[in-house]
């Protein structure tokens, strides 16, 4: 016998949501703690392999473009940083981590869009579950539209594996009906970058439509916190009010595991038709939101340069252009919790204020500048790679320490 559902008037639904959202928030926080691997349990050590940045078969040099990005971000901040709710000096937005390549000294273009770009974002675990409360990139994408860039949000399944979501990304690009001269910039946030990278490898024909891939706080190498996270709690995320959470294959946590991502990089390659960019986040403990501090403390046993979810070097795409180390926890640079949800902000995200619009505009300015230059820098891979991580324009030329001061030969040997 089928149960008959009673219609609830829209006004009553809004009233119930106001009552129950504050009640559900503590429950949601408990669920997220468990899913994030923040329950009291020891972290796995690093003996099972280095990050794909250094791993055998995936090792490529990284191009350091942080100096030029700093010029762009400072110019954007100076030009219209006051137009937004949060303003920070550019020196406070960007972290120094090792010797930084110098900027070009060229002027920064701040006018309307110069190329026909479609900025398409892919969010992370549970994004559709939380859609009724927070939306990653929300006002930042609106700002890009005002500058003349077309934008899209690809509706991945927040509880699904990266393999499952790769097919959704492929279908989404097919349905965009792109103009002949329109180029796609795919931005992956958190687990979203794992979905994007699997798409780029699995669907090379559709990947040709992508001019650039950008990782922001991306789970490129996954996160150690996911190694012990319980998957059976995933369906509980459907309790979030206003979300449209689909179960799919419930492989999201599995796809975030560092061991899984390492195996993926060992067996797959990325097409060279697109440019790849990495924006990694980390902060001092006092700038980590209260809910993320347990994860920060766990990861700090390995390296304090983490954002409460991931170590900074696990956020870097092999062979990419490293454009920024951003002074932010895992949420602040992308997820606008502070804007409309004071209760949620107080409970879980008390360090969420961040100039998100300025950051995203600066990223797109850099990508557009590189695409207009039509001179992509291709990183090299293979056994002849140098024995230490090198930066094509930075510290390697004068023997200063690179941003990732680890011996690649030793790491390759440990992975064998």
Secondary structure as UniProt FT lines:
FT   HELIX           10..35
FT   TURN            36..37
FT   TURN            47..48
FT   TURN            52..54
FT   TURN            56..58
FT   STRAND          62..64
FT   HELIX           66..80
FT   HELIX           81..83
FT   HELIX           90..93
FT   STRAND          117..122
FT   TURN            125..129
FT   TURN            131..133
FT   TURN            136..137
FT   HELIX           138..146
FT   TURN            147..148
FT   STRAND          150..153
FT   TURN            158..159
FT   HELIX           162..174
FT   TURN            175..176
FT   TURN            180..181
FT   STRAND          183..189
FT   HELIX           191..202
FT   HELIX           204..207
FT   TURN            208..209
FT   STRAND          210..216
FT   TURN            220..221
FT   HELIX           224..226
FT   TURN            227..228
FT   HELIX           231..239
FT   TURN            241..242
FT   TURN            248..249
FT   HELIX           252..256
FT   HELIX           258..267
FT   TURN            272..273
FT   STRAND          275..282
FT   HELIX           285..287
FT   HELIX           290..292
FT   HELIX           293..300
FT   TURN            301..302
FT   HELIX           312..315
FT   TURN            318..319
FT   STRAND          321..327
FT   TURN            330..334
FT   HELIX           337..340
FT   HELIX           342..348
FT   TURN            350..351
FT   HELIX           356..373
FT   TURN            383..384
FT   TURN            392..393
FT   HELIX           395..398
FT   HELIX           408..415
//
